[in-house]
Amino acid sequence: MSIMMQEEKKRQRPIARRVRSFSESFKCLFKSPHLRSSSPPNVTQLPYRSSSTSPKRSSKPLRRATISARLNPKYSSMQQRTYTLKCHSPDMPHTFKRTESGSSDISNRDRSVSDKEEGIINESRGNRNLESIGLHSTQSSHLRSPSISSNDSLSATTSSSGSQWAMDSLLDDSDNDVIPYRGSEKEKLQSKDWAQYNFIDNPDKEALHRATSYPNPHISRQFHHKGLYIRSSHPDEKSLESLPQLADAAIRCIIEQDGFKVYEDGSHEHNIKLSGLIAKMEKSNFPSTHRQGSLSRPKLGISLSGLFKHHKGECDIENALSLLPTEEKPEAIHEKITGQSSADGNGSSLTQKKEDYLKIVNPDASLGSDELKLINSLSNKIHKSLQNFLQEKNLKPEESISEQAPTFQEKYGHPVGVVGAGAYGEVKLCARSRTDKDSPSFDTYHDKKYIYYAVKEVKPKQDSDLEKFCTKITSEFIIGHSLSHYHKNGKKPAPNILKIFDILEDSSSFIEVMEFCPAGDLYSMLVGKSKSKGGLHPLEADCFMKQLLYGVKFMHNHGIAHCDLKPENILFYPHGLLKICDFGTSSVFQTAWERRVHAQKGIIGSEPYVAPEEFVDGEYYDPRLIDCWSCGVVYITMILGHYLWKIASREKDMSYDEFYKEMKRDSKFKIFEELKHVNSELATNRKIALYRIFQWEPSKRISVDQLLDLPWMRQTICCLIYDSA
Ligand SMILES: Nc1ncnc2c1ncn2[C@@H]1O[C@H](COP(=O)(O)OP(=O)(O)OP(=O)(O)O)[C@@H](O)[C@H]1O
């Protein structure tokens, strides 16, 4: 059957294709400086480098260079729409007329909040958080779905080691009656109970109906005329400043499930558990005489104490130096890239010369001239440092920044804990004291005292291929940085993309500084929910899905496909703001110099989320459509609390095979048919959307753009309002 599928797909895609890696997308960018020619880079005339040279990893996500190919004419050209955030925030203040403690039914929300009250509210909410938050352990990465790439053999990628299916193991361990996969004996017993996962137990059906009917007269009135929310200090929500504040309005809460609340006006509220580390930070009483601009090392207890001792070979974060170039004059940059002085020749202007060798045809692409300069500069420095690391010279990083430049401590503070672990190192939380200069806008999570940053260490291994490692960290940083600092044409960065601030080096590793998301990742959230059976409330999952799709749409509009969308790469703020992270496997399918979208081949991502076309040997596919499939799997995982299948391969997975057969036979899938929602209209619209996503033939699959335009997503009330919504 798979041969038939291959044949069928081959017939549909008669276009000759070629393979191109991320580094190859930018001629000479990743060559050692001495190899770099002085000729102008021309991205369209590159020799292709085989993707098989990508670094191998045993059980961890493998970062993979981008593979692209000639445009397949059936791929539509990208629609360049922009949107800005209008409303809601991670720190959005709400006051609550709470019901008596212990009362399980209805609570009211009073939305009359003045500016003066906002501080008080924030403070009181902080206190409430402190009361309610317990320290939850850091999820170790080995428990998660490892990313895979085309460099792994198919057999290797489809192995299901004990550690690989952590979510299921957790389900098995904690709930004997919850079934990880369809097709097993255990599952047969359970299949009749699928519907229970999303049973909407709401006593006030009429209120629920009113709240979720579309279009909702209440919600439109409040969002657009009265201004539902008061702005907070998160930079993404700046436009909230212009919104009028609400008049007194007591709004009844009609659904409450695990902290998620839906109000009778159709609006909702997420209350995602704050990281235990933040709670500890807030509780600790730090000495007030800590160094200017930095945080005194806190005494946080036994578990974190070892973190502050610097051992030999360990990352010396606080002495790390930024690899980012200081502001250079355009002439100097030009000279660096081209090897020619801008003043030489017949005196033609720099602009003219730039245009000679780089014709920008797609100004919205994330990777353009600025990124090209940055890539050149970074790859030079990383190459040099890597040679030092690998030859164990242990040389101190070159003082590449001016003496006046702030130190790591001044900019990002001190490490206070570990929030996660990646394949090449840990992700740490750094905190520094707030200063007057920081107000009023923040690019990362902050509380009243501190500003927090997530700091990811990336350390080369002894057997690391120098060039591949350089490509990996450069591409991860550049893609993340360009997406999160997309200010070209006066546009705002996307609210759903994690901000990447800086890349630094110390004597043994590279350090990426990111926005910190204090409510952890979706994976941890789902594991928590799984223990108490089932997934998220469908209205909560819908809101997250909408944010996820807008984040992915933003990436696609700027020439990048994520290629590893999974719950581990989706982070949250406590009030439900979603951020997509980890661009290490992202693919550049279109640069600023290209009009065409490049297809790619090979397996990228993490098995349960990988689209079926990726498993077809040698098959080229549109990377945007694999993102769409992954979003669908993420959504179903949010709803069910576990994977739909281990792998979308009929030969390897009974559950997927069953899905395929059911769809062929009945054009229906039992699980999708049985999924419940708060009303039949939403249930039907969602089902239609799911069928459009889960098309194994990519040519029949819906795009992310189209998905956002379906009634399901248009109807979904989201915490954020986008311009194009
Ligand atoms: N900015 C952040 N804020 C909060 N938590 C984070 C942040 N970045 C990462 N984490 C946590 O750390 C975990 C691992 O991070 P990351 O996804 O970057 O590693 P990875 O993908 O396993 O590593 P690699 O990039 O080497 O493949 C995440 O799943 C998340 O729980």
The ligand as a Gaussian input file, in Angstrom:
#p B3LYP/6-31G(d) Opt

LIG

0 1
 N       12.429000      30.184000      27.388000
 C       12.064000      29.207000      28.186000
 N       11.261000      29.436000      29.241000
 C       10.871000      28.430000      30.044000
 N       11.243000      27.129000      29.869000
 C       12.049000      26.836000      28.833000
 C       12.502000      27.845000      27.945000
 N       13.271000      27.266000      26.996000
 C       13.304000      25.966000      27.282000
 N       12.576000      25.690000      28.381000
 C       12.368000      24.372000      28.971000
 O       13.483000      23.566000      28.677000
 C       13.075000      22.453000      27.866000
 C       14.176000      22.110000      26.897000
 O       14.465000      23.233000      26.086000
 P       14.665000      23.138000      24.517000
 O       13.355000      22.830000      23.883000
 O       15.327000      24.336000      24.019000
 O       15.592000      21.905000      24.467000
 P       15.678000      20.782000      23.382000
 O       14.818000      21.076000      22.218000
 O       15.524000      19.476000      24.027000
 O       17.138000      20.997000      23.068000
 P       17.846000      21.045000      21.711000
 O       17.656000      22.447000      21.223000
 O       19.223000      20.744000      22.049000
 O       17.149000      20.051000      20.857000
 C       11.767000      22.871000      27.221000
 O       10.951000      21.775000      26.879000
 C       11.145000      23.730000      28.316000
 O       10.488000      22.941000      29.264000

